[in-house]
Amino acid sequence: MDALSDIVRLGEQGFGHRPQWHGLRVAAMDYRFAFDHSRAHAWILHNIEEVGQFERFLPALFAREGGVSLKKPSVDRVQ
C-alpha cells in the first residue's frame, strides 16, 4: 500500500495523524494516551524491541525497492 501519514500532534497526552493514500487524505486519527506507569513502561519496551528489528529487514527492503545500499561506510580513524 502506498500510504503516507502526517503527524500533526505528538506529546505526552497523545498524538494525531492524517493518513493519505495517493495524495488524498483518507482519515483524521487522534489518540489520547491513557496509560498507567506499568502500561507506559510496557509500551516503551515494545517500541524499543520493534524498532530494534528494523536492521534485520530494512537494508534488504531498501535494496529491493530502490536499489539503495545501506551498508555502513568504512571510517578511517585519525590519530
N, CA, C and O atoms as CSV, one atom per row, in Angstrom:
chain,resi,resn,atom,element,x,y,z
A,1,MET,N,N,0.838,-1.170,0.000
A,1,MET,CA,C,0.000,0.000,0.000
A,1,MET,C,C,0.883,1.233,0.000
A,1,MET,O,O,1.809,1.320,0.806
A,2,ASP,N,N,0.631,2.161,-0.858
A,2,ASP,CA,C,1.380,3.406,-0.960
A,2,ASP,C,C,0.685,4.442,-0.084
A,2,ASP,O,O,-0.212,5.152,-0.539
A,3,ALA,N,N,1.106,4.523,1.177
A,3,ALA,CA,C,0.435,5.406,2.125
A,3,ALA,C,C,1.446,6.303,2.821
A,3,ALA,O,O,2.612,5.942,2.983
A,4,LEU,N,N,0.989,7.456,3.223
A,4,LEU,CA,C,1.795,8.434,3.936
A,4,LEU,C,C,0.916,8.998,5.037
A,4,LEU,O,O,-0.285,9.191,4.845
A,5,SER,N,N,1.513,9.262,6.186
A,5,SER,CA,C,0.720,9.829,7.274
A,5,SER,C,C,1.484,10.985,7.905
A,5,SER,O,O,2.609,10.815,8.375
A,6,ASP,N,N,0.869,12.156,7.910
A,6,ASP,CA,C,1.458,13.321,8.558
A,6,ASP,C,C,1.135,13.278,10.043
A,6,ASP,O,O,-0.026,13.123,10.423
A,7,ILE,N,N,2.158,13.416,10.888
A,7,ILE,CA,C,1.960,13.511,12.325
A,7,ILE,C,C,1.675,14.976,12.624
A,7,ILE,O,O,2.533,15.831,12.405
A,8,VAL,N,N,0.493,15.269,13.116
A,8,VAL,CA,C,0.093,16.653,13.349
A,8,VAL,C,C,0.188,17.053,14.816
A,8,VAL,O,O,0.170,18.240,15.141
A,9,ARG,N,N,0.289,16.069,15.696
A,9,ARG,CA,C,0.423,16.346,17.123
A,9,ARG,C,C,1.101,15.159,17.768
A,9,ARG,O,O,0.745,14.012,17.500
A,10,LEU,N,N,2.090,15.432,18.629
A,10,LEU,CA,C,2.778,14.375,19.359
A,10,LEU,C,C,3.229,14.938,20.688
A,10,LEU,O,O,3.998,15.898,20.735
A,11,GLY,N,N,2.760,14.349,21.756
A,11,GLY,CA,C,3.118,14.841,23.072
A,11,GLY,C,C,2.814,13.808,24.137
A,11,GLY,O,O,2.431,12.677,23.837
A,12,GLU,N,N,2.986,14.206,25.366
A,12,GLU,CA,C,2.766,13.286,26.476
A,12,GLU,C,C,1.311,12.852,26.595
A,12,GLU,O,O,1.032,11.792,27.155
A,13,GLN,N,N,0.394,13.639,26.086
A,13,GLN,CA,C,-1.025,13.308,26.198
A,13,GLN,C,C,-1.548,12.465,25.039
A,13,GLN,O,O,-2.637,11.899,25.130
A,14,GLY,N,N,-0.778,12.374,23.940
A,14,GLY,CA,C,-1.230,11.577,22.812
A,14,GLY,C,C,-0.651,12.068,21.501
A,14,GLY,O,O,0.306,12.843,21.485
A,15,PHE,N,N,-1.237,11.614,20.399
A,15,PHE,CA,C,-0.767,12.047,19.090
A,15,PHE,C,C,-1.923,12.038,18.098
A,15,PHE,O,O,-2.962,11.415,18.319
A,16,GLY,N,N,-1.704,12.748,17.004
A,16,GLY,CA,C,-2.683,12.788,15.926
A,16,GLY,C,C,-1.970,12.635,14.603
A,16,GLY,O,O,-0.867,13.151,14.425
A,17,HIS,N,N,-2.591,11.932,13.675
A,17,HIS,CA,C,-2.000,11.823,12.347
A,17,HIS,C,C,-3.084,11.818,11.287
A,17,HIS,O,O,-4.245,11.509,11.557
A,18,ARG,N,N,-2.684,12.162,10.088
A,18,ARG,CA,C,-3.596,12.307,8.964
A,18,ARG,C,C,-3.105,11.444,7.809
A,18,ARG,O,O,-2.311,11.903,6.988
A,19,PRO,N,N,-3.576,10.184,7.737
A,19,PRO,CA,C,-3.138,9.291,6.661
A,19,PRO,C,C,-3.610,9.764,5.288
A,19,PRO,O,O,-4.715,10.281,5.121
A,20,GLN,N,N,-2.726,9.563,4.318
A,20,GLN,CA,C,-3.036,9.879,2.925
A,20,GLN,C,C,-2.777,8.633,2.084
A,20,GLN,O,O,-1.882,7.840,2.375
A,21,TRP,N,N,-3.559,8.488,1.067
A,21,TRP,CA,C,-3.374,7.398,0.124
A,21,TRP,C,C,-3.385,8.003,-1.263
A,21,TRP,O,O,-4.394,8.554,-1.703
A,22,HIS,N,N,-2.269,7.900,-1.944
A,22,HIS,CA,C,-2.092,8.524,-3.259
A,22,HIS,C,C,-2.437,10.011,-3.224
A,22,HIS,O,O,-3.066,10.538,-4.143
A,23,GLY,N,N,-2.013,10.680,-2.146
A,23,GLY,CA,C,-2.187,12.117,-2.036
A,23,GLY,C,C,-3.529,12.585,-1.486
A,23,GLY,O,O,-3.719,13.784,-1.279
A,24,LEU,N,N,-4.454,11.677,-1.248
A,24,LEU,CA,C,-5.767,12.054,-0.725
A,24,LEU,C,C,-5.861,11.692,0.754
A,24,LEU,O,O,-5.569,10.557,1.133
A,25,ARG,N,N,-6.261,12.636,1.584
A,25,ARG,CA,C,-6.428,12.341,3.000
A,25,ARG,C,C,-7.614,11.411,3.171
A,25,ARG,O,O,-8.723,11.702,2.724
A,26,VAL,N,N,-7.361,10.288,3.826
A,26,VAL,CA,C,-8.411,9.285,3.980
A,26,VAL,C,C,-8.950,9.203,5.400
A,26,VAL,O,O,-9.958,8.539,5.643
A,27,ALA,N,N,-8.287,9.876,6.345
A,27,ALA,CA,C,-8.764,9.831,7.728
A,27,ALA,C,C,-8.072,10.916,8.536
A,27,ALA,O,O,-7.053,11.468,8.122
A,28,ALA,N,N,-8.637,11.207,9.684
A,28,ALA,CA,C,-8.015,12.071,10.686
A,28,ALA,C,C,-8.073,11.281,11.986
A,28,ALA,O,O,-9.148,11.087,12.554
A,29,MET,N,N,-6.926,10.830,12.451
A,29,MET,CA,C,-6.886,9.964,13.625
A,29,MET,C,C,-6.196,10.675,14.778
A,29,MET,O,O,-5.083,11.183,14.638
A,30,ASP,N,N,-6.871,10.702,15.912
A,30,ASP,CA,C,-6.323,11.323,17.111
A,30,ASP,C,C,-6.406,10.321,18.258
A,30,ASP,O,O,-7.446,9.706,18.496
A,31,TYR,N,N,-5.291,10.174,18.956
A,31,TYR,CA,C,-5.206,9.207,20.040
A,31,TYR,C,C,-4.785,9.897,21.330
A,31,TYR,O,O,-3.905,10.758,21.330
A,32,ARG,N,N,-5.408,9.517,22.399
A,32,ARG,CA,C,-5.070,10.045,23.717
A,32,ARG,C,C,-4.476,8.908,24.531
A,32,ARG,O,O,-5.043,7.818,24.607
A,33,PHE,N,N,-3.327,9.178,25.137
A,33,PHE,CA,C,-2.691,8.167,25.962
A,33,PHE,C,C,-3.412,8.083,27.304
A,33,PHE,O,O,-3.661,9.100,27.950
A,34,ALA,N,N,-3.739,6.883,27.706
A,34,ALA,CA,C,-4.389,6.664,28.994
A,34,ALA,C,C,-3.701,5.486,29.687
A,34,ALA,O,O,-4.338,4.497,30.047
A,35,PHE,N,N,-2.389,5.618,29.863
A,35,PHE,CA,C,-1.606,4.531,30.439
A,35,PHE,C,C,-1.237,4.838,31.873
A,35,PHE,O,O,-0.934,5.978,32.225
A,36,ASP,N,N,-1.265,3.821,32.681
A,36,ASP,CA,C,-0.649,3.964,33.985
A,36,ASP,C,C,0.845,3.661,33.809
A,36,ASP,O,O,1.280,3.330,32.706
A,37,HIS,N,N,1.611,3.770,34.861
A,37,HIS,CA,C,3.061,3.626,34.747
A,37,HIS,C,C,3.473,2.270,34.165
A,37,HIS,O,O,4.351,2.218,33.303
A,38,SER,N,N,2.866,1.188,34.612
A,38,SER,CA,C,3.279,-0.142,34.135
A,38,SER,C,C,2.941,-0.335,32.656
A,38,SER,O,O,3.720,-0.937,31.918
A,39,ARG,N,N,1.789,0.170,32.220
A,39,ARG,CA,C,1.448,0.065,30.794
A,39,ARG,C,C,2.357,0.944,29.942
A,39,ARG,O,O,2.768,0.546,28.852
A,40,ALA,N,N,2.666,2.123,30.434
A,40,ALA,CA,C,3.573,3.010,29.695
A,40,ALA,C,C,4.939,2.352,29.537
A,40,ALA,O,O,5.528,2.400,28.457
A,41,HIS,N,N,5.439,1.747,30.589
A,41,HIS,CA,C,6.730,1.060,30.527
A,41,HIS,C,C,6.685,-0.092,29.515
A,41,HIS,O,O,7.610,-0.258,28.719
A,42,ALA,N,N,5.616,-0.880,29.546
A,42,ALA,CA,C,5.474,-1.992,28.604
A,42,ALA,C,C,5.397,-1.491,27.166
A,42,ALA,O,O,5.963,-2.112,26.266
A,43,TRP,N,N,4.705,-0.377,26.940
A,43,TRP,CA,C,4.582,0.195,25.601
A,43,TRP,C,C,5.939,0.679,25.093
A,43,TRP,O,O,6.295,0.428,23.941
A,44,ILE,N,N,6.689,1.363,25.937
A,44,ILE,CA,C,8.021,1.832,25.537
A,44,ILE,C,C,8.923,0.656,25.225
A,44,ILE,O,O,9.633,0.674,24.220
A,45,LEU,N,N,8.909,-0.362,26.063
A,45,LEU,CA,C,9.726,-1.551,25.820
A,45,LEU,C,C,9.346,-2.207,24.494
A,45,LEU,O,O,10.222,-2.604,23.726
A,46,HIS,N,N,8.069,-2.320,24.226
A,46,HIS,CA,C,7.599,-2.896,22.960
A,46,HIS,C,C,8.150,-2.103,21.771
A,46,HIS,O,O,8.638,-2.689,20.804
A,47,ASN,N,N,8.071,-0.787,21.842
A,47,ASN,CA,C,8.552,0.040,20.742
A,47,ASN,C,C,10.055,-0.090,20.553
A,47,ASN,O,O,10.524,-0.135,19.416
A,48,ILE,N,N,10.815,-0.150,21.627
A,48,ILE,CA,C,12.266,-0.327,21.525
A,48,ILE,C,C,12.577,-1.662,20.855
A,48,ILE,O,O,13.433,-1.731,19.973
A,49,GLU,N,N,11.885,-2.719,21.272
A,49,GLU,CA,C,12.115,-4.028,20.674
A,49,GLU,C,C,11.725,-4.046,19.206
A,49,GLU,O,O,12.425,-4.638,18.384
A,50,GLU,N,N,10.616,-3.405,18.869
A,50,GLU,CA,C,10.151,-3.385,17.489
A,50,GLU,C,C,11.122,-2.616,16.594
A,50,GLU,O,O,11.508,-3.108,15.534
A,51,VAL,N,N,11.512,-1.435,17.007
A,51,VAL,CA,C,12.448,-0.634,16.215
A,51,VAL,C,C,13.794,-1.343,16.111
A,51,VAL,O,O,14.486,-1.213,15.102
A,52,GLY,N,N,14.167,-2.088,17.140
A,52,GLY,CA,C,15.417,-2.840,17.108
A,52,GLY,C,C,15.451,-3.900,16.024
A,52,GLY,O,O,16.527,-4.368,15.651
A,53,GLN,N,N,14.307,-4.281,15.521
A,53,GLN,CA,C,14.253,-5.298,14.461
A,53,GLN,C,C,14.444,-4.697,13.064
A,53,GLN,O,O,14.663,-5.435,12.104
A,54,PHE,N,N,14.362,-3.374,12.939
A,54,PHE,CA,C,14.474,-2.741,11.628
A,54,PHE,C,C,15.746,-3.146,10.899
A,54,PHE,O,O,15.717,-3.393,9.694
A,55,GLU,N,N,16.870,-3.218,11.624
A,55,GLU,CA,C,18.146,-3.523,10.977
A,55,GLU,C,C,18.150,-4.917,10.350
A,55,GLU,O,O,19.000,-5.208,9.509
A,56,ARG,N,N,17.237,-5.760,10.736
A,56,ARG,CA,C,17.173,-7.112,10.178
A,56,ARG,C,C,16.512,-7.142,8.802
A,56,ARG,O,O,16.803,-8.033,8.004
A,57,PHE,N,N,15.630,-6.187,8.510
A,57,PHE,CA,C,14.931,-6.261,7.228
A,57,PHE,C,C,14.982,-4.991,6.385
A,57,PHE,O,O,14.764,-5.058,5.176
A,58,LEU,N,N,15.264,-3.832,6.987
A,58,LEU,CA,C,15.245,-2.596,6.192
A,58,LEU,C,C,16.297,-2.551,5.090
A,58,LEU,O,O,15.965,-2.128,3.983
A,59,PRO,N,N,17.541,-2.958,5.319
A,59,PRO,CA,C,18.510,-2.894,4.217
A,59,PRO,C,C,18.060,-3.678,2.985
A,59,PRO,O,O,18.181,-3.189,1.862
A,60,ALA,N,N,17.542,-4.890,3.187
A,60,ALA,CA,C,17.072,-5.686,2.049
A,60,ALA,C,C,15.858,-5.039,1.390
A,60,ALA,O,O,15.739,-5.045,0.165
A,61,LEU,N,N,14.963,-4.484,2.195
A,61,LEU,CA,C,13.783,-3.817,1.650
A,61,LEU,C,C,14.176,-2.601,0.819
A,61,LEU,O,O,13.666,-2.412,-0.285
A,62,PHE,N,N,15.074,-1.782,1.339
A,62,PHE,CA,C,15.529,-0.611,0.589
A,62,PHE,C,C,16.213,-1.026,-0.701
A,62,PHE,O,O,15.979,-0.424,-1.749
A,63,ALA,N,N,17.055,-2.050,-0.635
A,63,ALA,CA,C,17.758,-2.514,-1.836
A,63,ALA,C,C,16.762,-3.026,-2.876
A,63,ALA,O,O,16.897,-2.746,-4.067
A,64,ARG,N,N,15.764,-3.777,-2.416
A,64,ARG,CA,C,14.773,-4.329,-3.331
A,64,ARG,C,C,13.901,-3.240,-3.953
A,64,ARG,O,O,13.596,-3.291,-5.145
A,65,GLU,N,N,13.504,-2.266,-3.156
A,65,GLU,CA,C,12.575,-1.244,-3.634
A,65,GLU,C,C,13.241,-0.126,-4.426
A,65,GLU,O,O,12.637,0.430,-5.344
A,66,GLY,N,N,14.469,0.204,-4.079
A,66,GLY,CA,C,15.068,1.346,-4.753
A,66,GLY,C,C,16.507,1.182,-5.175
A,66,GLY,O,O,17.121,2.118,-5.688
A,67,GLY,N,N,17.046,0.004,-4.964
A,67,GLY,CA,C,18.428,-0.215,-5.346
A,67,GLY,C,C,19.418,0.550,-4.496
A,67,GLY,O,O,20.539,0.813,-4.932
A,68,VAL,N,N,19.023,0.909,-3.292
A,68,VAL,CA,C,19.870,1.695,-2.407
A,68,VAL,C,C,20.568,0.764,-1.430
A,68,VAL,O,O,19.936,-0.109,-0.835
A,69,SER,N,N,21.860,0.949,-1.269
A,69,SER,CA,C,22.605,0.162,-0.292
A,69,SER,C,C,22.719,0.957,0.997
A,69,SER,O,O,23.073,2.136,0.976
A,70,LEU,N,N,22.424,0.321,2.107
A,70,LEU,CA,C,22.505,0.990,3.395
A,70,LEU,C,C,23.675,0.484,4.222
A,70,LEU,O,O,23.677,0.606,5.447
A,71,LYS,N,N,24.676,-0.086,3.547
A,71,LYS,CA,C,25.840,-0.563,4.283
A,71,LYS,C,C,26.576,0.616,4.896
A,71,LYS,O,O,26.688,1.681,4.289
A,72,LYS,N,N,27.071,0.411,6.096
A,72,LYS,CA,C,27.806,1.475,6.773
A,72,LYS,C,C,29.133,1.709,6.054
A,72,LYS,O,O,29.845,0.751,5.751
A,73,PRO,N,N,29.475,2.964,5.778
A,73,PRO,CA,C,30.760,3.242,5.136
A,73,PRO,C,C,31.891,2.995,6.114
A,73,PRO,O,O,31.742,3.172,7.323
A,74,SER,N,N,33.023,2.583,5.568
A,74,SER,CA,C,34.174,2.403,6.446
A,74,SER,C,C,34.702,3.781,6.844
A,74,SER,O,O,34.667,4.724,6.053
A,75,VAL,N,N,35.175,3.880,8.046
A,75,VAL,CA,C,35.641,5.155,8.581
A,75,VAL,C,C,37.124,5.025,8.922
A,75,VAL,O,O,37.527,4.121,9.654
A,76,ASP,N,N,37.915,5.927,8.391
A,76,ASP,CA,C,39.326,5.963,8.740
A,76,ASP,C,C,39.473,6.791,10.008
A,76,ASP,O,O,38.976,7.914,10.093
A,77,ARG,N,N,40.151,6.231,10.977
A,77,ARG,CA,C,40.349,6.952,12.236
A,77,ARG,C,C,41.615,7.788,12.160
A,77,ARG,O,O,42.667,7.315,11.729
A,78,VAL,N,N,41.497,9.014,12.577
A,78,VAL,CA,C,42.639,9.916,12.608
A,78,VAL,C,C,43.236,9.849,14.019
A,78,VAL,O,O,42.530,9.957,15.021
A,79,GLN,N,N,44.553,9.669,14.059
A,79,GLN,CA,C,45.205,9.579,15.363
A,79,GLN,C,C,46.003,10.808,15.653
A,79,GLN,O,O,46.622,10.907,16.712
